[in-house]
């Protein structure tokens, strides 16, 4: 039986993500754990994350999980979600600048603050955080997109966004004052800025695609 | 582009959905799991739970309810009421909440909002502002309206001005503001649009409009005149007057970008 490991480093809400994975995982087992040995035996890994990037990296390092993620990224399919996606890049500007895992070249930067209120433009003010449902445009084919209609709505909550150096590492974009990478991919590593576990049917479909992905075609 | 959100709100008392008028006269409106699942299927963009009793001995009931609901829905869930410290935030997030709403504890210690945001991420820290219009003193008619912040589920008045307080909370790191007009809550007379637009103009974080929806037109006004990023309603959905889907269809026809 194959196992999907959800990396638990003590921050945020793994409950929904684990439940959603269980729902789509068929007869695979979903293991939520911070045990490096147990996680290294998993066939696929999911790196979730909410909260500040500094606290996230501190916990990943303290539990020796950052090495695990880098090790896993050599061969296993790995999915980063939200902050778990952002730490796949080299560095983040959040919390005064933090070095991250460096699996995908590029940085994580903040959305520009909205201009001062203009009553005439009120409906168009782009607030930070970018919070709510936005459409994701698929920029190239990938097994993760199987059965997910282009420009589907996904649920986002974030103030920083990933800017991969290599355009080939962007798999999907969303528009919020600018076009940003909503999905990144490099070989067997993928990351989604939105919350698939909070994005109803299309989110579950994307998770299901990950659970059957062999890490190829990325 | 980002869609405007429609959010059904479930007031929870001792494990049941209830609905009151002006924060009083509570009536039973169903089982939280069933009601939440119904709204998820209807296309709700998020669901909000407010634990309106929030007495210490009923917290375990709330956690069980949150857990049961989180298993059944695939949209974000915000839970508020009775959040006193980081331990409560953590417990609610662990039970399956995606965001936690804070009111009284933020007034008692504004730095708590900063602390909780740094620990769990600002995206999951919602500050709820319960605001009531200050009656103008004789001779002050014609002055711009003012609102006072209330805590403890609307039972306790503070000295805080609601618009100033919204500014403070955004600066302290609130990820979103849930603005409820106590004058309008449960009255079906529509949102207090002046309150909403005053706050929406004052901050750069998302604002959720709450209190007073009786018609679909009111939802539209929350966006068009109130400047809200999301509209919250309870009675019109609980009573079955409208489904969430009908509300979104109406908004789309009026030119509001919603997720259909």
HADDOCK unambig.tbl for C-alpha pairs under 7 A between the chains (distance, minus, plus):
assign (segid A and resid 11 and name CA) (segid B and resid 120 and name CA) 6.98 0.50 0.50
assign (segid A and resid 12 and name CA) (segid B and resid 93 and name CA) 6.45 0.50 0.50
assign (segid A and resid 12 and name CA) (segid B and resid 120 and name CA) 6.35 0.50 0.50
assign (segid A and resid 13 and name CA) (segid B and resid 93 and name CA) 5.48 0.50 0.50
assign (segid A and resid 13 and name CA) (segid B and resid 94 and name CA) 5.61 0.50 0.50
assign (segid A and resid 13 and name CA) (segid B and resid 96 and name CA) 6.39 0.50 0.50
assign (segid A and resid 13 and name CA) (segid B and resid 98 and name CA) 6.92 0.50 0.50
assign (segid A and resid 15 and name CA) (segid B and resid 94 and name CA) 6.68 0.50 0.50
assign (segid A and resid 15 and name CA) (segid B and resid 96 and name CA) 5.62 0.50 0.50
assign (segid A and resid 16 and name CA) (segid B and resid 70 and name CA) 6.74 0.50 0.50
assign (segid A and resid 16 and name CA) (segid B and resid 71 and name CA) 6.98 0.50 0.50
assign (segid A and resid 16 and name CA) (segid B and resid 96 and name CA) 6.17 0.50 0.50
assign (segid A and resid 19 and name CA) (segid B and resid 71 and name CA) 6.78 0.50 0.50
assign (segid A and resid 50 and name CA) (segid B and resid 120 and name CA) 6.57 0.50 0.50
assign (segid A and resid 50 and name CA) (segid B and resid 121 and name CA) 6.11 0.50 0.50
assign (segid A and resid 51 and name CA) (segid B and resid 118 and name CA) 6.84 0.50 0.50
assign (segid A and resid 51 and name CA) (segid B and resid 119 and name CA) 6.18 0.50 0.50
assign (segid A and resid 51 and name CA) (segid B and resid 120 and name CA) 4.27 0.50 0.50
assign (segid A and resid 51 and name CA) (segid B and resid 121 and name CA) 3.38 0.50 0.50
assign (segid A and resid 52 and name CA) (segid B and resid 118 and name CA) 5.95 0.50 0.50
assign (segid A and resid 52 and name CA) (segid B and resid 119 and name CA) 6.64 0.50 0.50
assign (segid A and resid 52 and name CA) (segid B and resid 120 and name CA) 6.80 0.50 0.50
assign (segid A and resid 52 and name CA) (segid B and resid 121 and name CA) 5.32 0.50 0.50
assign (segid A and resid 114 and name CA) (segid B and resid 204 and name CA) 6.70 0.50 0.50
assign (segid A and resid 117 and name CA) (segid B and resid 201 and name CA) 5.37 0.50 0.50
assign (segid A and resid 122 and name CA) (segid B and resid 227 and name CA) 5.84 0.50 0.50
assign (segid A and resid 123 and name CA) (segid B and resid 224 and name CA) 6.92 0.50 0.50
assign (segid A and resid 123 and name CA) (segid B and resid 227 and name CA) 6.07 0.50 0.50
assign (segid A and resid 127 and name CA) (segid B and resid 204 and name CA) 5.28 0.50 0.50
assign (segid A and resid 127 and name CA) (segid B and resid 205 and name CA) 5.35 0.50 0.50
assign (segid A and resid 127 and name CA) (segid B and resid 206 and name CA) 6.02 0.50 0.50
assign (segid A and resid 128 and name CA) (segid B and resid 204 and name CA) 6.52 0.50 0.50
assign (segid A and resid 128 and name CA) (segid B and resid 205 and name CA) 5.60 0.50 0.50
assign (segid A and resid 129 and name CA) (segid B and resid 123 and name CA) 6.89 0.50 0.50
assign (segid A and resid 129 and name CA) (segid B and resid 175 and name CA) 6.63 0.50 0.50
assign (segid A and resid 129 and name CA) (segid B and resid 205 and name CA) 6.53 0.50 0.50
assign (segid A and resid 132 and name CA) (segid B and resid 2 and name CA) 6.59 0.50 0.50
assign (segid A and resid 132 and name CA) (segid B and resid 3 and name CA) 6.75 0.50 0.50
assign (segid A and resid 132 and name CA) (segid B and resid 5 and name CA) 6.95 0.50 0.50
assign (segid A and resid 133 and name CA) (segid B and resid 2 and name CA) 5.78 0.50 0.50
assign (segid A and resid 133 and name CA) (segid B and resid 3 and name CA) 5.53 0.50 0.50
assign (segid A and resid 134 and name CA) (segid B and resid 1 and name CA) 5.76 0.50 0.50
assign (segid A and resid 134 and name CA) (segid B and resid 2 and name CA) 4.57 0.50 0.50
assign (segid A and resid 134 and name CA) (segid B and resid 3 and name CA) 6.09 0.50 0.50
assign (segid A and resid 135 and name CA) (segid B and resid 1 and name CA) 6.69 0.50 0.50
assign (segid A and resid 153 and name CA) (segid B and resid 259 and name CA) 6.98 0.50 0.50
assign (segid A and resid 157 and name CA) (segid B and resid 123 and name CA) 6.02 0.50 0.50
assign (segid A and resid 158 and name CA) (segid B and resid 123 and name CA) 6.49 0.50 0.50
assign (segid A and resid 175 and name CA) (segid B and resid 1 and name CA) 5.35 0.50 0.50
assign (segid A and resid 176 and name CA) (segid B and resid 1 and name CA) 5.84 0.50 0.50
assign (segid A and resid 176 and name CA) (segid B and resid 2 and name CA) 6.90 0.50 0.50
assign (segid A and resid 197 and name CA) (segid B and resid 74 and name CA) 6.23 0.50 0.50
assign (segid A and resid 198 and name CA) (segid B and resid 74 and name CA) 4.74 0.50 0.50
assign (segid A and resid 198 and name CA) (segid B and resid 75 and name CA) 4.34 0.50 0.50
assign (segid A and resid 198 and name CA) (segid B and resid 76 and name CA) 5.63 0.50 0.50
assign (segid A and resid 199 and name CA) (segid B and resid 74 and name CA) 6.19 0.50 0.50
assign (segid A and resid 199 and name CA) (segid B and resid 75 and name CA) 5.97 0.50 0.50
assign (segid A and resid 200 and name CA) (segid B and resid 74 and name CA) 4.87 0.50 0.50
assign (segid A and resid 200 and name CA) (segid B and resid 75 and name CA) 6.26 0.50 0.50
